[in-house]
Each structure stands twice: as structure tokens, then as C-alpha cells.
Amino acid sequence: MRLTATLVLSSALALGATSAVAADMPEFRFNVTDLPERGDVVLFADNEGLSDLGEELDQILGGRLSTALHRHEFDGSFGKIASFHALAPFDTVTVIGMGDEMLTKRELHDLGGHAASQADGNATVIADGLHSRIAAPGAHIAKGFALRAYDFDKYKFKDVGTDMDDPQVVTLHVDDADAALRLFDNDLVHVVEGVYLARDLGTEPGNVIYPQTFIERVQPGFSGVSNVHITVLDEADMRRYGMGVLLGTARGSVHDGRMLIVNYTGGTPGDAPLALVGKGVTFDTGGISLKPNANMWYMKSDLSGAAAVAGTLLATAKRGENINVVGVMPLSENMPAADAIRPGDVLTSMGGKTVEIGSTDAEGRLQLIDAVQYTQQEHDPYMLLNIATLTGAAARAMGDDYGAVLTRDWALSLRMMKIGDLAGEDVWPLPLNDGHFEQIESDIADIVSTAGNPGASIGAAVVGTFVDEDLPWVHLDIAGVDWQDSAKPTIPKGHAGWGVRFMDELVRAEADK
């Protein structure tokens, strides 16, 4: 942190070579004085007009901004954008509506995202007078800006001599710069870093990210972070545990399977942890049940659950949350080969129960079967949440607006909906009942891995068979939300890093109990 003569408080946390994250985060400078004299400016307005600093800017412009807003019938409704070019001395002045209601954290993030969508390079964001009861709302504007500003361009050709080191600089004029800087630097920036990590992992091609390189990409982010213990299980370890189902998902690949466990002990020593388990299929061809070629490239993001768990643990540990959390990430690549598993094969899970393979393209639930058993045996959590891009059925039911949540407990489902609303990552319940568990009974094994419709509920039942009925358990199917084909306020087009903000909000809620 530095304090300059112009009272600029700078958050110089652009992610560099020592981070696990590839994309650069903007550098934020929180300012309480000195309106800009040139460049690109973004500001917010409600239905009554501009903020105090916005009025000062309008005076600099001789009233031309307010005149332009009037002629465009700008009413300040939430998310409405009006952009004006060449209002000298500024290159661009953009006004974004913030409505007339008290702004929630989610809405503050969305406003920051809208601002980022209008700022291609260095910019000034005038964010005084925000109508919110949230402490240090300017920090949340910065968080939303950073979430939308993510840009994965590492494989784009760049001319020799192109300056690739300087991050975007964003100056935010806020009411309490000190508080905004503290909140952003000590907390919110770590959530953004977790989202960036998840997005990187889901965006990288399959020839770059496979089980071992997934681990190598994640580990550096935890270097020097307190209360973190990382364990990696290789295939020999998994055989000793009897993880025949998880091992089966990796048999057709030249890349051995792995399991990454990040154990964060920031809470009371000896207290049971919250467990987060994420599916990590680094590329999914469907195996012997081969997928069609069209859009198979999306399957590089079939590790989204594991990526989100990694990002959540990174955010939790770096801000030093007062809780114990274990993140378990089974990792494998699903490929067709001479020794790949076949439909009809029977595999034995860690606990001894057997699974008949209905389709080798239902491999994520096979990963989770052994992962949730390992988590319960080795870490004895008080609550377990698993997250996975599991079924096309969930994507068809939910579209790209909701993750599907399935539990044995309706009250827990409702609680997850509230968590999602706070986080800005919405979930909606799908059913899970005794009939779904009956559908997966096998004629020759304990269960069969696929059993028709409803597909999302069947997938949850397969995993739930291996979760203790007395353990609070949440199953998140994020197949429809992990990748966005068009931008949303806090998500650029591409991999969303979906689940980091949801699970981060859950971690906060559990830590506050």
C-alpha cells in the first residue's frame, strides 16, 4: 500500500509470475480527491441525477454531460448505460444507472462489472454516493470490475516489443478510500484471485491441463499461506485405498489419475471441517461411449468442479478465514483406448460396493464415488458439498442462469438458494427421492451408474449412495453455468469460474455460525 500526496490509496495486486493465475488483475487505486483531467471516465447515477462528484465533473464539462443525459432520456434505472465520446477534455464519459433502491453486494458487483465492460484500458470510476448499507461499497465495485475484466490471452500472438507487463490501472473515487482499500486488499481480492484461477484452469486446452499439471498450476498459489497442508495421491496411493472406480475413469488416458487434497485448518484445532469435493475430468471424450465431435472442445472445462474447489480454498486460506475446510479434487482424463473401461464393466469402489458401468460418458460420478468416501473416511466432515459439471439434463433444465442443487433435505436446498442469491451465483432445486435410488439398482452389481431419466437426479443418487445419510450433503450440478457463450455483468464470455463465489459465501456463512 502507498499513500501519495493526492490521497491515492493503491491496491497493486496484479497477479504476476509467482501466482498460480495466468491472467492479470487490474491495479486499483482508491481516491478521495482530484477528479481526472482526461481519459475515460465511468460514473453512476440514480433517477434523481448524478452524484456530488458527478455534478463536479459536469461543471468541468460546462453542463454538457447533464444536457446529453437529458436528451438521451437517461432515467438512472439499474444497469442502463449511456456513453458519450469526445466530451473534451475526456475521451469517453459513460454513465451507468444504479436505480433508486438500496444496493446489495450483488448489485454493487454488477455495477462494477458494467463499468469494466465500458473500460478497455486505464480508466477512472467515480463511485461516490452509492446508495447502500454495505460497508465500503467501493471495494465491491472494484471486485465486480475485476471479475468482468478477466481476459485470457496468453496464446494470442503479440508483436515483439509489445508491453505485456503493465496491468490495467483503474482509479476509483469512493467515499471512504481507506476502508475500501482494506476490504479489497485483505478479503475481496482473494476471492477474485480464486475465480481467476478457476477460469484459467477451465480455459486452458486439454494438452496443457491434465491431472499432474492441474496440480502444478494450483500448488504455487498456496506457497507461504498459513494453515494449509496439501496432499497428492497418485495411482499407487489410490490402489492402496481401493479406489477402483476413480482409477477406472483414467484407464484410457496416457495421463495417470491423481487426487489433490487441500486441507485448510484456520478454525479451532480438532473441529470437523466443511468438505468441498469437485469433479476434475481434465478432458472428457466420453471414453468408449464416445461423444459426437460437435462442441467436444467444451469438454476441456469438465474439470470445473475441481477448479472451483481449488479457487475457493485459495480465497479462504489467503484471507485467513476462521474455519476448517478440506478441498478434495479427483483428477483424471476420460479417453477411449484398448484398456479403457466399457459399458457393462463392473468396478469396485473404495468402500467395497460395486458399480456397473452404464455409460463411460458418465465418468464424473465415478470420480465422486471414491472421492466422497475418501473425504468421509479421512476427514470426517460435518457437512459435505460436491460440485460437478455432471449432466446435460441439469443444463437443459436450468439453462445458463442456475446451477442445479439436489439434497436429501428441502430446508438445506432452500438455504443453498439464499447462499446463491448472496453470492451472485444462483441455484435452483431439482428433486431427489427414494425412487431415484431405486432406479440405480443393478442386476449384477450394487448399483448401475446410469438409469435413464431424470438424468440430473439419477446422477445425484449415484453419488449420494456413497454419502452417509446422517451427513448434511449438497450436490451441485453446474453443467449449464460453467461456460458462458455471452458475457454477463461479472462474467466475460468463456469460462465462468462458477462455484467459487457460491462456495466462498457458504464458507463465510459457516465461519460466522
N, C-alpha and C positions, 0 to 999 in steps of 0.2 A: 504494500500500500504506500502511496505517496500523496502528500498534500502540497499543492502548488500555491503560488501567490494568488491565483484566481479561484481558489477554493474548489479545485477539481480533485475528486477522490477517484483513483483509478483502480479498476479491477483488471490486472494484467495477467489473466489466467488463460490465455490462448494455449491450446493443447499442443505441446511440442514433442520432440523426439523421445523424451523419457516417458511419455504417456503411452498407454495401450491404444489410444484413439488416433485414427488417421486424419480425420477432418479437423480443421482449425475452428475454434470458437471465436466469436468476435471479442475484442477487448472493450470493456465497458468503462466509461468514465462518468461518475455521478457528480453533477454540477449543481450549484445553487445560485450562481450568478453568471454574468457575462453571456448574454444572448449571442448567437452566432452572427457573423457578418457576411457570410457567403455559404455556398454549398447547398446540400439537400437537407431540407427540414421536414420533419413529421410532427404533427401536433394533434391533440384530441379536443373535441368539442361536444357539448351536450345540446339539448334542444333549446337552451337559452343563449347559446353562443360560445365564444372562446373563453379559455381560462385567463387568469391575470397575465401570465407571461405571453399567452397567445394574443391578448389585446396589445401588449407592448410591441410584439412583432408586427402586428397590423399597423401600429403607429409608425414604425420604421418604414413600412411599405406605403405610407400615406393613405391608409384605408382601402388599398386595392384588394387585400385579401377578403375583408368582410364584404366588399362590393361583389367580388367574384362568387363568394358563397351564396349571397342573396340571389344573384342572377341564376345560379345553378339550383336554387330552391333546396339547398342543403339543410336538412332538418335535424341533424345530430343523432339520428337513430343508430342503434348499436351496429357497428361493422360497416356502415356506409362510408364510402371513400370518395373523396374529391381531390384530384391532383391538378396543380397548376404549374405550368412551365414558364420560365423566364420572367418571374416576378422579381426584377432586379432589386437588390444585388444577389438574389438567390437563384440557383439553377432550377430547383423544384421545391414547391411547397405543397405538402399533402396533408389534408385534414381528414381525420378518422372519427366517426361518430362513436360516442360511448354511452348513448342513451341517457335516460333520466332516472334509472334505478341505482341502488347501491351495488357496486361491482363486487362479485365474488372473486376468489382466487382464480377460478377457471376463466372467468371473463377477463380478468387482468392479463392472464396468459394469452388469451385470444387476441386482445388488443395489441400486445407486444408482437404476436405473430403477424397480425395485419401490418404493423409498422415495418417489420422485416421484409414483408412481401413487396414493399414500396421502396426499399433502400438497396440499391445494387452495390454501393460502395460505402465509404465513410459517410456518416450521417449524424444529424442532431435530432433527438427526440425530445420534444417539450411535453413533459408528463407531470406538470404541477396540477393541483386542484382536482385530483382524481376522487370521484365520489365512492369511497369505500371505507368500510370499518376494518379492513385487513391492515395489519401493521406493515409499515414500509412498503406500500403498494408499488413504488418504483422498482423495487427489486423483482417483483413478479412480472412487471413489464419487461425487464431485462431477460428473465427466464423464458418468457414466451417468445421474445425476439430471438434468443439463441436457439430455441427449439426449431423455429422455422428457418433460421439462417443456415442450418446444416447443409453442406454441399460436398459430395463425394466426387472428387475429380482427379484422383491420384493416377488414373490410367489415361487421362487426356494429354495429348501431345502439347508440349509447351516449347516455344522458341527458346533457343539459347539466350541467356541473359534475362529471361523473364523473372521478375521478382516474385518468388513463391513463399517468402518467409513472413511478410507483413500481414497480420490479420486485419480484418475489417475493424475500424475504430468507430464506436458508437458513443456519443456523448448524450447522457440523459439528464435533463433538467427536472429535478424532483424536489419535493418539499423538505425532505429530511435526507440529505445525501449520506450522512454518517450511518444512519440506521439502514438505509438501503444497501450501502456497501457491505456492512457487517452481515446482513442476512444473505446477501448474494454470495459473498466470499466464503462464509462459514457453513452454508447449507445448500442453497439452491443451485449453485454452480456444480455441485457434486451430482445432483440429480440429472442435470443436463449432460454431464460427462458420462453418466451411466447410460442415458439414452443414445448418445453418440456412439458409445462402444457397441451397443446392441445393433444400431443401424449399420455400423461398419461391418460387423460380423454377418449380417443378413444381406449386405450388398456385395461383398467380396465374391468373386466367382469360385466355383467348386474346385478348380485346380489350385486355388490358393488356400482356401479354408477346408481342412479335413480334420479328423479328431485331434491329431497331435498339434497342428498349427492353430486350431481353436484355442487350445490350452496355452500355447506360446504367445498368442495375442492377448489373452486375458491376464495372465500372471503379472506382467510388468506394472499394471495399474495398481496392484496391491503392495508394491515394493515400499517398505518403510511405514506401512499403515499398521497401527496398533491393533492388537487383539484379533489378528487374522491368522488362521492356520489352513494351509492348502494341502490337500491330498490328491494324488492322481493314481487311479487304479488302471493297470494295464491288463492285457488279456489273461496273463497268468494269474494275476490277482482275482480277476473276475471268475476264472475257472475254480479257484480255491473257494470262492463264495458260492459256487454252484449257479452262477448267472447264465444258464444255458439259453434263456430266451433272448436276453440282451446280446449275447455273443452271436446268436443266430442272425441278428439284423446286420452284422458286419461281415458275415462269412463270404459274401460275393465280392468284397472290395479288396483292393491291394493295400488299403489303409486299415490297420488294426483299430478295433474299437478301444475306447477309453471311457473312464468316468472321472469327472472333475468334481471335487468336493471343496467348497469354500466355507469354512466354519468361522463365524464371527462371534466372539464372546464379549460383547460390550455391556451385557447385563450382569445380574447377580450371579456369581460363580455357582455352578451346580443347578441353576434353574433350567428347566426343559426349554429347548429352543422352538421357535417358529421355523417350520421347514418349508422351503420352496424348491420344487423339483421341476426341471424344464427339459422337454424333449429336444434332443440335439442331433437330428439327422442332417448331416452336413451337405448331402445331396441325395435326393430321392428319385431314382429312376422308376420305382415301383418294383424293382427286382424281377423275378421270373414273371410276375403279373405286371408286365411292362406297361408303363403309361404311354399314351399317344405322344407324338413329337410336339404337337402344337402347345406352346407355352410351357414346355417342360423346364425351360430355363428358370422359371419361378422357383423351382424346387431347390435352388441354392439357398433359399430362405427357409427351408424346412427345419432349420435349427433355431427358429425364432424364439421358442420357449426357453431353451438353454441360454440364448443370448440375453433375453430379458432377465433371467435369474442372475447372470453374471453382472449385468448393469445395475440391478437392484442391490446386490451385495456390495458392489463398488460404492454406490451412493451411501448406503447405510454405514459402511465401515469408515469412509472418509469423513463423514460428518460426526462420527463417534456416537451414534445413537445408543441409548441406554436399553439394550435388548440383546438377547442371544438369538442369532439367526443362522441356520445352515442352508446353504445352497447346493443342490445335488444336480449335476448335469451329465446324464448318459450321452455318449457321443458315438456315432457310427455313420457309415455311408452305405446306402442301400443300392447295391448294384447286382445285375444278373451275371452269373458266372457258372462254371462247371460244378462248383461246390456250394452255390447259393442255396438257401432253403427253398422248398417247393410248397405250393398249396397241398394240404393233406399231411405234411410232416407234423410230427409231434415233438415238442421241445419241453424240457423240464426247467421250471423256474427255480429261483434261489430257495424258496421255501419248500420245494418238493412237489408242488402242484404242477400238473401238465397242461400244455396248451396245444390244441390242434390248430394248424395254420389254415385259415380260410382263404386269405389272400396275402401274398407277400407285400402288397401295396398298403397293408395296414400294419406297418412296422413300428410306428411311433408308440402305439400302445404296448408293443412288445418291449421296447426300451423301458417304458414307465413301469411295467410289471416288476422287473427286477429292481429298478431304482427306488420305488416306494417301499419295497420290502427291505432293501438295504438301509434306507433312511430310518425306518421304524426300528430295525434291529440295532443299528449302531448309534443312533442319536436320540431315540425315544422322544419325539417332539410332542408338544401339547396341541399342535394344530398342523395340518399338512395341506399345502396348496400345490397342485401340479398344473402346469401351463404348457400347451402344445398346439401347434398347427395340426390338428388331428384329423378332421373330417371335412370333406366337401359338403356334407349335409349341414354342418353348422354354418358354413359360408353361404349356402343357398338360403338358409333360414334367416340369417342375421344381416346379410349384405356387408357393407364396409363401415357400418355405423356402430355395431355392437359385437363384443365378444360374447360367446355363449357361456353361461355359468350353470353347472349342474352339481347338486349336492343331495345328500340324504335328508337335509334339514331346511325346510322352507324359510325359517327365520334367518338362517345363515345366508341363504340366497338373497333375501331382502337386504341384509347388511352389506353384502357384496355390491348390490346395486347402489347403495349410498356411497360406498367407497369409490366406485367408478365415477359417480357424479362429481365427487370432490376432486378426483384426480384428473378429470377430463378424458377418461378412457371408460366409456360406458359398457356395461354388461347387462344381459337380459337372460332370465332363467329359461331353461328347457327342462322337460320332465325326466325324472329318474325314479323308477319304482321297481317293485319285485318282478313284474313282468319282463322287464329288460334283462334282469339277471337270469330269469328262467330261459329266455331266448338263447343265451350263450352256453347252455348245457350241451356237451359234446357226447356223441355215441361212443367214442373210443378214448377220450381224454377227459380231464376235469372240466375244461371249458374249450370253446372254439373262439378264435379271435375275431370273426365276423359273423353276422347273423341277420343280414337284411336291414329293414327299416324299423324304427327311426335311427339313422346311422350315428348321429351325434350321441344319442342316449346309449346305444349299444357300445360305442367306444368308451364312454364313461363307465359303463357297467363292467367292461373288461378290466379296466384299471381298478375300479372300486372293489372288485372281488379280492384284491390283494391289500386292501386298506382295512385296518381294524374298524369294526362297526362302531366302536365306542370313541373313536378318534374323530374330532371335528375335521372334515375333509372338504376341500373345494377343488372342483375340476373346471379349468378354464380352457375352452376350445377357441383358439384365436385364428382359425384358418381364413376367416373373411376380413380380418383387420390388420394383419401383419404387413401387408403390402398395399399401398395406395396408388392407384393409377392416375389420380389427380390430387393436387395439393389441398390441404385443409389449413385452417388458421395456424396451427402449431406443428404441422407435418408437411414437409415438402413432398413432392411426388417421389415415390420409391418406398424403400423400407421404412416402416414407421417406428421401429424400436418399441412396438406396442407391448405393454405389460410392465415396463419399468416404472412408469408413473403410478399405475394401479397398485403394484406390489409395494412401492415406496409409501403410498398413502396407507396401505394396510399395516406396514411396519410401524409407521408413526402412530397409528391408532392403537396398535398392540403395546407399543412402548409407553403410551400415555395411560394405560389401564392402572 
